[in-house]
Every structure is written in C-alpha cells, then in structure tokens.
Amino acid sequence: MAQRTYRLNRPTLAIANRDGKNIVVTVPYDAYITVCDFPAGSRLADVEWDRQIVKMFVVDIRDRGELIAVAS
C-alpha cells in the first residue's frame, strides 16, 4: 500500500501506547501525519506523527486532513 501524508486542519485525538498503556493524545492543528496502514474495514489506522506510531480514526483523517502526498 502507498503511504499517504496528510496535514491536519484541526486538532485531532489519537491513541498512543506509552509504557504498555494506551493514552489519548492530541495531534495539533497543522501537523503532518503519514498513514502507515489503512486496513480494509477497520475504524482505526496506524499513523506516524512526531516520530511515533499512533492510532487515529479513519473518519477523522479523512474529515480533518488534507492529502499532501502519496508515496509508494
């Protein structure tokens, strides 16, 4: 799958794993994220942001993100 880079147009919640625990973090407005995996039929996607992998809702990425680049 091709990686897709988005720029967020609103702050958006994500789930990060810290010390084995899932915590909610806010990805800020104007942040660049790279979607690592858009699994078919899943509501969550793995996203690289700020040199870490977090999970974000697919609907949030599509509604709050602007597609910047697609790389294979």
mmCIF file of the N, C-alpha and C atoms, coordinates in Angstrom:
data_MODEL
# 
_entry.id   MODEL 
# 
loop_
_atom_site.group_PDB 
_atom_site.id 
_atom_site.type_symbol 
_atom_site.label_atom_id 
_atom_site.label_alt_id 
_atom_site.label_comp_id 
_atom_site.label_asym_id 
_atom_site.label_entity_id 
_atom_site.label_seq_id 
_atom_site.pdbx_PDB_ins_code 
_atom_site.Cartn_x 
_atom_site.Cartn_y 
_atom_site.Cartn_z 
_atom_site.occupancy 
_atom_site.B_iso_or_equiv 
_atom_site.pdbx_formal_charge 
_atom_site.auth_seq_id 
_atom_site.auth_comp_id 
_atom_site.auth_asym_id 
_atom_site.auth_atom_id 
_atom_site.pdbx_PDB_model_num 
ATOM 1   N N  . MET A 1 1  ? 0.831   -1.187 0.000  1.00 0.00 ? 1  MET A N  1 
ATOM 2   C CA . MET A 1 1  ? 0.000   0.000  0.000  1.00 0.00 ? 1  MET A CA 1 
ATOM 3   C C  . MET A 1 1  ? 0.873   1.248  0.000  1.00 0.00 ? 1  MET A C  1 
ATOM 4   N N  . ALA A 1 2  ? 0.454   2.244  -0.709 1.00 0.00 ? 2  ALA A N  1 
ATOM 5   C CA . ALA A 1 2  ? 1.181   3.507  -0.752 1.00 0.00 ? 2  ALA A CA 1 
ATOM 6   C C  . ALA A 1 2  ? 0.955   4.290  0.534  1.00 0.00 ? 2  ALA A C  1 
ATOM 7   N N  . GLN A 1 3  ? 2.024   4.896  1.037  1.00 0.00 ? 3  GLN A N  1 
ATOM 8   C CA . GLN A 1 3  ? 1.888   5.744  2.217  1.00 0.00 ? 3  GLN A CA 1 
ATOM 9   C C  . GLN A 1 3  ? 1.305   7.085  1.784  1.00 0.00 ? 3  GLN A C  1 
ATOM 10  N N  . ARG A 1 4  ? 0.457   7.621  2.631  1.00 0.00 ? 4  ARG A N  1 
ATOM 11  C CA . ARG A 1 4  ? -0.192  8.901  2.337  1.00 0.00 ? 4  ARG A CA 1 
ATOM 12  C C  . ARG A 1 4  ? 0.129   9.884  3.450  1.00 0.00 ? 4  ARG A C  1 
ATOM 13  N N  . THR A 1 5  ? 0.510   11.086 3.061  1.00 0.00 ? 5  THR A N  1 
ATOM 14  C CA . THR A 1 5  ? 0.816   12.132 4.028  1.00 0.00 ? 5  THR A CA 1 
ATOM 15  C C  . THR A 1 5  ? -0.302  13.159 4.004  1.00 0.00 ? 5  THR A C  1 
ATOM 16  N N  . TYR A 1 6  ? -0.774  13.494 5.193  1.00 0.00 ? 6  TYR A N  1 
ATOM 17  C CA . TYR A 1 6  ? -1.859  14.460 5.354  1.00 0.00 ? 6  TYR A CA 1 
ATOM 18  C C  . TYR A 1 6  ? -1.391  15.595 6.263  1.00 0.00 ? 6  TYR A C  1 
ATOM 19  N N  . ARG A 1 7  ? -1.990  16.765 6.071  1.00 0.00 ? 7  ARG A N  1 
ATOM 20  C CA . ARG A 1 7  ? -1.831  17.874 7.011  1.00 0.00 ? 7  ARG A CA 1 
ATOM 21  C C  . ARG A 1 7  ? -3.184  18.076 7.670  1.00 0.00 ? 7  ARG A C  1 
ATOM 22  N N  . LEU A 1 8  ? -3.190  18.111 9.000  1.00 0.00 ? 8  LEU A N  1 
ATOM 23  C CA . LEU A 1 8  ? -4.453  18.246 9.731  1.00 0.00 ? 8  LEU A CA 1 
ATOM 24  C C  . LEU A 1 8  ? -4.914  19.700 9.758  1.00 0.00 ? 8  LEU A C  1 
ATOM 25  N N  . ASN A 1 9  ? -6.206  19.898 9.535  1.00 0.00 ? 9  ASN A N  1 
ATOM 26  C CA . ASN A 1 9  ? -6.754  21.258 9.565  1.00 0.00 ? 9  ASN A CA 1 
ATOM 27  C C  . ASN A 1 9  ? -7.483  21.560 10.876 1.00 0.00 ? 9  ASN A C  1 
ATOM 28  N N  . ARG A 1 10 ? -7.438  20.603 11.819 1.00 0.00 ? 10 ARG A N  1 
ATOM 29  C CA . ARG A 1 10 ? -7.985  20.795 13.171 1.00 0.00 ? 10 ARG A CA 1 
ATOM 30  C C  . ARG A 1 10 ? -7.232  19.874 14.122 1.00 0.00 ? 10 ARG A C  1 
ATOM 31  N N  . PRO A 1 11 ? -7.139  20.234 15.393 1.00 0.00 ? 11 PRO A N  1 
ATOM 32  C CA . PRO A 1 11 ? -6.558  19.300 16.360 1.00 0.00 ? 11 PRO A CA 1 
ATOM 33  C C  . PRO A 1 11 ? -7.390  18.019 16.376 1.00 0.00 ? 11 PRO A C  1 
ATOM 34  N N  . THR A 1 12 ? -6.714  16.876 16.492 1.00 0.00 ? 12 THR A N  1 
ATOM 35  C CA . THR A 1 12 ? -7.392  15.594 16.372 1.00 0.00 ? 12 THR A CA 1 
ATOM 36  C C  . THR A 1 12 ? -6.852  14.622 17.416 1.00 0.00 ? 12 THR A C  1 
ATOM 37  N N  . LEU A 1 13 ? -7.737  13.847 18.009 1.00 0.00 ? 13 LEU A N  1 
ATOM 38  C CA . LEU A 1 13 ? -7.329  12.871 19.012 1.00 0.00 ? 13 LEU A CA 1 
ATOM 39  C C  . LEU A 1 13 ? -6.708  11.641 18.361 1.00 0.00 ? 13 LEU A C  1 
ATOM 40  N N  . ALA A 1 14 ? -5.742  11.052 19.079 1.00 0.00 ? 14 ALA A N  1 
ATOM 41  C CA . ALA A 1 14 ? -5.093  9.815  18.651 1.00 0.00 ? 14 ALA A CA 1 
ATOM 42  C C  . ALA A 1 14 ? -4.848  8.969  19.896 1.00 0.00 ? 14 ALA A C  1 
ATOM 43  N N  . ILE A 1 15 ? -4.540  7.702  19.684 1.00 0.00 ? 15 ILE A N  1 
ATOM 44  C CA . ILE A 1 15 ? -4.233  6.794  20.775 1.00 0.00 ? 15 ILE A CA 1 
ATOM 45  C C  . ILE A 1 15 ? -2.763  6.413  20.668 1.00 0.00 ? 15 ILE A C  1 
ATOM 46  N N  . ALA A 1 16 ? -2.008  6.669  21.730 1.00 0.00 ? 16 ALA A N  1 
ATOM 47  C CA . ALA A 1 16 ? -0.588  6.332  21.779 1.00 0.00 ? 16 ALA A CA 1 
ATOM 48  C C  . ALA A 1 16 ? -0.374  5.273  22.852 1.00 0.00 ? 16 ALA A C  1 
ATOM 49  N N  . ASN A 1 17 ? 0.609   4.424  22.645 1.00 0.00 ? 17 ASN A N  1 
ATOM 50  C CA . ASN A 1 17 ? 0.947   3.404  23.635 1.00 0.00 ? 17 ASN A CA 1 
ATOM 51  C C  . ASN A 1 17 ? 2.188   3.869  24.379 1.00 0.00 ? 17 ASN A C  1 
ATOM 52  N N  . ARG A 1 18 ? 2.048   4.140  25.645 1.00 0.00 ? 18 ARG A N  1 
ATOM 53  C CA . ARG A 1 18 ? 3.156   4.587  26.494 1.00 0.00 ? 18 ARG A CA 1 
ATOM 54  C C  . ARG A 1 18 ? 3.312   3.621  27.649 1.00 0.00 ? 18 ARG A C  1 
ATOM 55  N N  . ASP A 1 19 ? 4.458   2.988  27.713 1.00 0.00 ? 19 ASP A N  1 
ATOM 56  C CA . ASP A 1 19 ? 4.752   2.032  28.788 1.00 0.00 ? 19 ASP A CA 1 
ATOM 57  C C  . ASP A 1 19 ? 3.689   0.942  28.890 1.00 0.00 ? 19 ASP A C  1 
ATOM 58  N N  . GLY A 1 20 ? 3.220   0.480  27.743 1.00 0.00 ? 20 GLY A N  1 
ATOM 59  C CA . GLY A 1 20 ? 2.245   -0.601 27.717 1.00 0.00 ? 20 GLY A CA 1 
ATOM 60  C C  . GLY A 1 20 ? 0.811   -0.191 27.966 1.00 0.00 ? 20 GLY A C  1 
ATOM 61  N N  . LYS A 1 21 ? 0.576   1.109  28.098 1.00 0.00 ? 21 LYS A N  1 
ATOM 62  C CA . LYS A 1 21 ? -0.784  1.612  28.329 1.00 0.00 ? 21 LYS A CA 1 
ATOM 63  C C  . LYS A 1 21 ? -1.200  2.518  27.184 1.00 0.00 ? 21 LYS A C  1 
ATOM 64  N N  . ASN A 1 22 ? -2.452  2.395  26.783 1.00 0.00 ? 22 ASN A N  1 
ATOM 65  C CA . ASN A 1 22 ? -2.988  3.286  25.757 1.00 0.00 ? 22 ASN A CA 1 
ATOM 66  C C  . ASN A 1 22 ? -3.433  4.588  26.400 1.00 0.00 ? 22 ASN A C  1 
ATOM 67  N N  . ILE A 1 23 ? -2.971  5.704  25.836 1.00 0.00 ? 23 ILE A N  1 
ATOM 68  C CA . ILE A 1 23 ? -3.379  7.016  26.321 1.00 0.00 ? 23 ILE A CA 1 
ATOM 69  C C  . ILE A 1 23 ? -3.856  7.846  25.143 1.00 0.00 ? 23 ILE A C  1 
ATOM 70  N N  . VAL A 1 24 ? -4.704  8.800  25.426 1.00 0.00 ? 24 VAL A N  1 
ATOM 71  C CA . VAL A 1 24 ? -5.208  9.702  24.395 1.00 0.00 ? 24 VAL A CA 1 
ATOM 72  C C  . VAL A 1 24 ? -4.279  10.904 24.310 1.00 0.00 ? 24 VAL A C  1 
ATOM 73  N N  . VAL A 1 25 ? -3.867  11.238 23.089 1.00 0.00 ? 25 VAL A N  1 
ATOM 74  C CA . VAL A 1 25 ? -3.043  12.418 22.838 1.00 0.00 ? 25 VAL A CA 1 
ATOM 75  C C  . VAL A 1 25 ? -3.743  13.262 21.789 1.00 0.00 ? 25 VAL A C  1 
ATOM 76  N N  . THR A 1 26 ? -3.414  14.537 21.752 1.00 0.00 ? 26 THR A N  1 
ATOM 77  C CA . THR A 1 26 ? -3.973  15.429 20.742 1.00 0.00 ? 26 THR A CA 1 
ATOM 78  C C  . THR A 1 26 ? -2.899  15.748 19.715 1.00 0.00 ? 26 THR A C  1 
ATOM 79  N N  . VAL A 1 27 ? -3.189  15.422 18.467 1.00 0.00 ? 27 VAL A N  1 
ATOM 80  C CA . VAL A 1 27 ? -2.306  15.790 17.363 1.00 0.00 ? 27 VAL A CA 1 
ATOM 81  C C  . VAL A 1 27 ? -2.733  17.201 16.957 1.00 0.00 ? 27 VAL A C  1 
ATOM 82  N N  . PRO A 1 28 ? -1.803  18.161 16.993 1.00 0.00 ? 28 PRO A N  1 
ATOM 83  C CA . PRO A 1 28 ? -2.199  19.558 16.821 1.00 0.00 ? 28 PRO A CA 1 
ATOM 84  C C  . PRO A 1 28 ? -2.582  19.942 15.392 1.00 0.00 ? 28 PRO A C  1 
ATOM 85  N N  . TYR A 1 29 ? -3.260  21.067 15.304 1.00 0.00 ? 29 TYR A N  1 
ATOM 86  C CA . TYR A 1 29 ? -3.573  21.697 14.015 1.00 0.00 ? 29 TYR A CA 1 
ATOM 87  C C  . TYR A 1 29 ? -2.278  21.873 13.228 1.00 0.00 ? 29 TYR A C  1 
ATOM 88  N N  . ASP A 1 30 ? -2.322  21.668 11.944 1.00 0.00 ? 30 ASP A N  1 
ATOM 89  C CA . ASP A 1 30 ? -1.222  21.875 11.010 1.00 0.00 ? 30 ASP A CA 1 
ATOM 90  C C  . ASP A 1 30 ? -0.121  20.824 11.125 1.00 0.00 ? 30 ASP A C  1 
ATOM 91  N N  . ALA A 1 31 ? -0.371  19.753 11.888 1.00 0.00 ? 31 ALA A N  1 
ATOM 92  C CA . ALA A 1 31 ? 0.607   18.658 11.987 1.00 0.00 ? 31 ALA A CA 1 
ATOM 93  C C  . ALA A 1 31 ? 0.557   17.832 10.707 1.00 0.00 ? 31 ALA A C  1 
ATOM 94  N N  . TYR A 1 32 ? 1.709   17.272 10.357 1.00 0.00 ? 32 TYR A N  1 
ATOM 95  C CA . TYR A 1 32 ? 1.799   16.358 9.224  1.00 0.00 ? 32 TYR A CA 1 
ATOM 96  C C  . TYR A 1 32 ? 1.821   14.942 9.768  1.00 0.00 ? 32 TYR A C  1 
ATOM 97  N N  . ILE A 1 33 ? 0.972   14.085 9.195  1.00 0.00 ? 33 ILE A N  1 
ATOM 98  C CA . ILE A 1 33 ? 0.907   12.688 9.598  1.00 0.00 ? 33 ILE A CA 1 
ATOM 99  C C  . ILE A 1 33 ? 1.070   11.828 8.353  1.00 0.00 ? 33 ILE A C  1 
ATOM 100 N N  . THR A 1 34 ? 1.646   10.648 8.540  1.00 0.00 ? 34 THR A N  1 
ATOM 101 C CA . THR A 1 34 ? 1.780   9.691  7.449  1.00 0.00 ? 34 THR A CA 1 
ATOM 102 C C  . THR A 1 34 ? 1.019   8.439  7.829  1.00 0.00 ? 34 THR A C  1 
ATOM 103 N N  . VAL A 1 35 ? 0.075   8.065  7.000  1.00 0.00 ? 35 VAL A N  1 
ATOM 104 C CA . VAL A 1 35 ? -0.726  6.873  7.258  1.00 0.00 ? 35 VAL A CA 1 
ATOM 105 C C  . VAL A 1 35 ? 0.088   5.664  6.835  1.00 0.00 ? 35 VAL A C  1 
ATOM 106 N N  . CYS A 1 36 ? 0.409   4.810  7.805  1.00 0.00 ? 36 CYS A N  1 
ATOM 107 C CA . CYS A 1 36 ? 1.209   3.613  7.560  1.00 0.00 ? 36 CYS A CA 1 
ATOM 108 C C  . CYS A 1 36 ? 0.344   2.467  7.058  1.00 0.00 ? 36 CYS A C  1 
ATOM 109 N N  . ASP A 1 37 ? -0.889  2.422  7.526  1.00 0.00 ? 37 ASP A N  1 
ATOM 110 C CA . ASP A 1 37 ? -1.766  1.306  7.202  1.00 0.00 ? 37 ASP A CA 1 
ATOM 111 C C  . ASP A 1 37 ? -3.216  1.760  7.282  1.00 0.00 ? 37 ASP A C  1 
ATOM 112 N N  . PHE A 1 38 ? -3.955  1.577  6.182  1.00 0.00 ? 38 PHE A N  1 
ATOM 113 C CA . PHE A 1 38 ? -5.393  1.837  6.134  1.00 0.00 ? 38 PHE A CA 1 
ATOM 114 C C  . PHE A 1 38 ? -6.076  0.474  5.984  1.00 0.00 ? 38 PHE A C  1 
ATOM 115 N N  . PRO A 1 39 ? -6.186  -0.293 7.050  1.00 0.00 ? 39 PRO A N  1 
ATOM 116 C CA . PRO A 1 39 ? -6.743  -1.635 6.910  1.00 0.00 ? 39 PRO A CA 1 
ATOM 117 C C  . PRO A 1 39 ? -8.206  -1.603 6.467  1.00 0.00 ? 39 PRO A C  1 
ATOM 118 N N  . ALA A 1 40 ? -8.516  -2.445 5.518  1.00 0.00 ? 40 ALA A N  1 
ATOM 119 C CA . ALA A 1 40 ? -9.882  -2.501 4.988  1.00 0.00 ? 40 ALA A CA 1 
ATOM 120 C C  . ALA A 1 40 ? -10.857 -2.898 6.091  1.00 0.00 ? 40 ALA A C  1 
ATOM 121 N N  . GLY A 1 41 ? -11.913 -2.141 6.225  1.00 0.00 ? 41 GLY A N  1 
ATOM 122 C CA . GLY A 1 41 ? -12.959 -2.449 7.181  1.00 0.00 ? 41 GLY A CA 1 
ATOM 123 C C  . GLY A 1 41 ? -12.657 -2.058 8.615  1.00 0.00 ? 41 GLY A C  1 
ATOM 124 N N  . SER A 1 42 ? -11.500 -1.460 8.865  1.00 0.00 ? 42 SER A N  1 
ATOM 125 C CA . SER A 1 42 ? -11.150 -1.075 10.235 1.00 0.00 ? 42 SER A CA 1 
ATOM 126 C C  . SER A 1 42 ? -11.478 0.392  10.465 1.00 0.00 ? 42 SER A C  1 
ATOM 127 N N  . ARG A 1 43 ? -11.820 0.720  11.692 1.00 0.00 ? 43 ARG A N  1 
ATOM 128 C CA . ARG A 1 43 ? -12.116 2.119  12.030 1.00 0.00 ? 43 ARG A CA 1 
ATOM 129 C C  . ARG A 1 43 ? -10.869 2.886  12.425 1.00 0.00 ? 43 ARG A C  1 
ATOM 130 N N  . LEU A 1 44 ? -9.788  2.168  12.770 1.00 0.00 ? 44 LEU A N  1 
ATOM 131 C CA . LEU A 1 44 ? -8.544  2.800  13.198 1.00 0.00 ? 44 LEU A CA 1 
ATOM 132 C C  . LEU A 1 44 ? -7.426  2.541  12.191 1.00 0.00 ? 44 LEU A C  1 
ATOM 133 N N  . ALA A 1 45 ? -6.531  3.516  12.061 1.00 0.00 ? 45 ALA A N  1 
ATOM 134 C CA . ALA A 1 45 ? -5.373  3.387  11.173 1.00 0.00 ? 45 ALA A CA 1 
ATOM 135 C C  . ALA A 1 45 ? -4.111  3.701  11.961 1.00 0.00 ? 45 ALA A C  1 
ATOM 136 N N  . ASP A 1 46 ? -3.024  3.006  11.622 1.00 0.00 ? 46 ASP A N  1 
ATOM 137 C CA . ASP A 1 46 ? -1.723  3.322  12.202 1.00 0.00 ? 46 ASP A CA 1 
ATOM 138 C C  . ASP A 1 46 ? -1.154  4.521  11.474 1.00 0.00 ? 46 ASP A C  1 
ATOM 139 N N  . VAL A 1 47 ? -0.697  5.500  12.255 1.00 0.00 ? 47 VAL A N  1 
ATOM 140 C CA . VAL A 1 47 ? -0.238  6.776  11.711 1.00 0.00 ? 47 VAL A CA 1 
ATOM 141 C C  . VAL A 1 47 ? 1.098   7.128  12.345 1.00 0.00 ? 47 VAL A C  1 
ATOM 142 N N  . GLU A 1 48 ? 2.028   7.625  11.535 1.00 0.00 ? 48 GLU A N  1 
ATOM 143 C CA . GLU A 1 48 ? 3.282   8.144  12.078 1.00 0.00 ? 48 GLU A CA 1 
ATOM 144 C C  . GLU A 1 48 ? 3.132   9.652  12.267 1.00 0.00 ? 48 GLU A C  1 
ATOM 145 N N  . TRP A 1 49 ? 3.399   10.087 13.478 1.00 0.00 ? 49 TRP A N  1 
ATOM 146 C CA . TRP A 1 49 ? 3.341   11.513 13.813 1.00 0.00 ? 49 TRP A CA 1 
ATOM 147 C C  . TRP A 1 49 ? 4.421   11.785 14.849 1.00 0.00 ? 49 TRP A C  1 
ATOM 148 N N  . ASP A 1 50 ? 5.194   12.796 14.623 1.00 0.00 ? 50 ASP A N  1 
ATOM 149 C CA . ASP A 1 50 ? 6.217   13.212 15.583 1.00 0.00 ? 50 ASP A CA 1 
ATOM 150 C C  . ASP A 1 50 ? 7.138   12.040 15.954 1.00 0.00 ? 50 ASP A C  1 
ATOM 151 N N  . ARG A 1 51 ? 7.527   11.260 14.943 1.00 0.00 ? 51 ARG A N  1 
ATOM 152 C CA . ARG A 1 51 ? 8.440   10.117 15.078 1.00 0.00 ? 51 ARG A CA 1 
ATOM 153 C C  . ARG A 1 51 ? 7.903   9.022  15.995 1.00 0.00 ? 51 ARG A C  1 
ATOM 154 N N  . GLN A 1 52 ? 6.591   8.897  16.073 1.00 0.00 ? 52 GLN A N  1 
ATOM 155 C CA . GLN A 1 52 ? 5.970   7.818  16.842 1.00 0.00 ? 52 GLN A CA 1 
ATOM 156 C C  . GLN A 1 52 ? 4.768   7.285  16.074 1.00 0.00 ? 52 GLN A C  1 
ATOM 157 N N  . ILE A 1 53 ? 4.409   6.056  16.362 1.00 0.00 ? 53 ILE A N  1 
ATOM 158 C CA . ILE A 1 53 ? 3.232   5.451  15.740 1.00 0.00 ? 53 ILE A CA 1 
ATOM 159 C C  . ILE A 1 53 ? 2.065   5.577  16.711 1.00 0.00 ? 53 ILE A C  1 
ATOM 160 N N  . VAL A 1 54 ? 0.985   6.153  16.220 1.00 0.00 ? 54 VAL A N  1 
ATOM 161 C CA . VAL A 1 54 ? -0.245  6.296  16.990 1.00 0.00 ? 54 VAL A CA 1 
ATOM 162 C C  . VAL A 1 54 ? -1.392  5.751  16.150 1.00 0.00 ? 54 VAL A C  1 
ATOM 163 N N  . LYS A 1 55 ? -2.521  5.564  16.778 1.00 0.00 ? 55 LYS A N  1 
ATOM 164 C CA . LYS A 1 55 ? -3.719  5.128  16.055 1.00 0.00 ? 55 LYS A CA 1 
ATOM 165 C C  . LYS A 1 55 ? -4.697  6.293  15.997 1.00 0.00 ? 55 LYS A C  1 
ATOM 166 N N  . MET A 1 56 ? -5.291  6.458  14.828 1.00 0.00 ? 56 MET A N  1 
ATOM 167 C CA . MET A 1 56 ? -6.289  7.505  14.640 1.00 0.00 ? 56 MET A CA 1 
ATOM 168 C C  . MET A 1 56 ? -7.496  6.906  13.928 1.00 0.00 ? 56 MET A C  1 
ATOM 169 N N  . PHE A 1 57 ? -8.653  7.497  14.178 1.00 0.00 ? 57 PHE A N  1 
ATOM 170 C CA . PHE A 1 57 ? -9.849  7.068  13.466 1.00 0.00 ? 57 PHE A CA 1 
ATOM 171 C C  . PHE A 1 57 ? -9.745  7.476  12.004 1.00 0.00 ? 57 PHE A C  1 
ATOM 172 N N  . VAL A 1 58 ? -10.075 6.534  11.126 1.00 0.00 ? 58 VAL A N  1 
ATOM 173 C CA . VAL A 1 58 ? -10.016 6.775  9.677  1.00 0.00 ? 58 VAL A CA 1 
ATOM 174 C C  . VAL A 1 58 ? -10.908 7.953  9.302  1.00 0.00 ? 58 VAL A C  1 
ATOM 175 N N  . VAL A 1 59 ? -12.089 8.034  9.885  1.00 0.00 ? 59 VAL A N  1 
ATOM 176 C CA . VAL A 1 59 ? -13.009 9.124  9.572  1.00 0.00 ? 59 VAL A CA 1 
ATOM 177 C C  . VAL A 1 59 ? -12.407 10.476 9.944  1.00 0.00 ? 59 VAL A C  1 
ATOM 178 N N  . ASP A 1 60 ? -11.656 10.541 11.058 1.00 0.00 ? 60 ASP A N  1 
ATOM 179 C CA . ASP A 1 60 ? -11.008 11.793 11.451 1.00 0.00 ? 60 ASP A CA 1 
ATOM 180 C C  . ASP A 1 60 ? -9.931  12.195 10.449 1.00 0.00 ? 60 ASP A C  1 
ATOM 181 N N  . ILE A 1 61 ? -9.175  11.223 9.966  1.00 0.00 ? 61 ILE A N  1 
ATOM 182 C CA . ILE A 1 61 ? -8.131  11.521 8.984  1.00 0.00 ? 61 ILE A CA 1 
ATOM 183 C C  . ILE A 1 61 ? -8.764  12.082 7.713  1.00 0.00 ? 61 ILE A C  1 
ATOM 184 N N  . ARG A 1 62 ? -9.818  11.455 7.273  1.00 0.00 ? 62 ARG A N  1 
ATOM 185 C CA . ARG A 1 62 ? -10.465 11.905 6.025  1.00 0.00 ? 62 ARG A CA 1 
ATOM 186 C C  . ARG A 1 62 ? -11.174 13.243 6.191  1.00 0.00 ? 62 ARG A C  1 
ATOM 187 N N  . ASP A 1 63 ? -11.829 13.453 7.345  1.00 0.00 ? 63 ASP A N  1 
ATOM 188 C CA . ASP A 1 63 ? -12.591 14.688 7.565  1.00 0.00 ? 63 ASP A CA 1 
ATOM 189 C C  . ASP A 1 63 ? -11.724 15.872 7.958  1.00 0.00 ? 63 ASP A C  1 
ATOM 190 N N  . ARG A 1 64 ? -10.624 15.617 8.660  1.00 0.00 ? 64 ARG A N  1 
ATOM 191 C CA . ARG A 1 64 ? -9.816  16.704 9.212  1.00 0.00 ? 64 ARG A CA 1 
ATOM 192 C C  . ARG A 1 64 ? -8.446  16.836 8.565  1.00 0.00 ? 64 ARG A C  1 
ATOM 193 N N  . GLY A 1 65 ? -8.160  15.980 7.586  1.00 0.00 ? 65 GLY A N  1 
ATOM 194 C CA . GLY A 1 65 ? -6.848  16.006 6.953  1.00 0.00 ? 65 GLY A CA 1 
ATOM 195 C C  . GLY A 1 65 ? -6.931  16.408 5.491  1.00 0.00 ? 65 GLY A C  1 
ATOM 196 N N  . GLU A 1 66 ? -5.887  17.044 5.038  1.00 0.00 ? 66 GLU A N  1 
ATOM 197 C CA . GLU A 1 66 ? -5.741  17.402 3.632  1.00 0.00 ? 66 GLU A CA 1 
ATOM 198 C C  . GLU A 1 66 ? -4.621  16.538 3.063  1.00 0.00 ? 66 GLU A C  1 
ATOM 199 N N  . LEU A 1 67 ? -4.926  15.750 2.036  1.00 0.00 ? 67 LEU A N  1 
ATOM 200 C CA . LEU A 1 67 ? -3.933  14.873 1.428  1.00 0.00 ? 67 LEU A CA 1 
ATOM 201 C C  . LEU A 1 67 ? -2.847  15.721 0.781  1.00 0.00 ? 67 LEU A C  1 
ATOM 202 N N  . ILE A 1 68 ? -1.594  15.490 1.184  1.00 0.00 ? 68 ILE A N  1 
ATOM 203 C CA . ILE A 1 68 ? -0.465  16.262 0.678  1.00 0.00 ? 68 ILE A CA 1 
ATOM 204 C C  . ILE A 1 68 ? 0.338   15.464 -0.338 1.00 0.00 ? 68 ILE A C  1 
ATOM 205 N N  . ALA A 1 69 ? 0.609   14.180 -0.032 1.00 0.00 ? 69 ALA A N  1 
ATOM 206 C CA . ALA A 1 69 ? 1.454   13.374 -0.907 1.00 0.00 ? 69 ALA A CA 1 
ATOM 207 C C  . ALA A 1 69 ? 1.120   11.896 -0.791 1.00 0.00 ? 69 ALA A C  1 
ATOM 208 N N  . VAL A 1 70 ? 1.379   11.175 -1.874 1.00 0.00 ? 70 VAL A N  1 
ATOM 209 C CA . VAL A 1 70 ? 1.244   9.722  -1.905 1.00 0.00 ? 70 VAL A CA 1 
ATOM 210 C C  . VAL A 1 70 ? 2.578   9.173  -2.379 1.00 0.00 ? 70 VAL A C  1 
ATOM 211 N N  . ALA A 1 71 ? 3.173   8.275  -1.594 1.00 0.00 ? 71 ALA A N  1 
ATOM 212 C CA . ALA A 1 71 ? 4.453   7.669  -1.953 1.00 0.00 ? 71 ALA A CA 1 
ATOM 213 C C  . ALA A 1 71 ? 4.300   6.157  -1.932 1.00 0.00 ? 71 ALA A C  1 
ATOM 214 N N  . SER A 1 72 ? 4.920   5.499  -2.889 1.00 0.00 ? 72 SER A N  1 
ATOM 215 C CA . SER A 1 72 ? 4.811   4.031  -2.934 1.00 0.00 ? 72 SER A CA 1 
ATOM 216 C C  . SER A 1 72 ? 5.984   3.356  -2.265 1.00 0.00 ? 72 SER A C  1 
# 
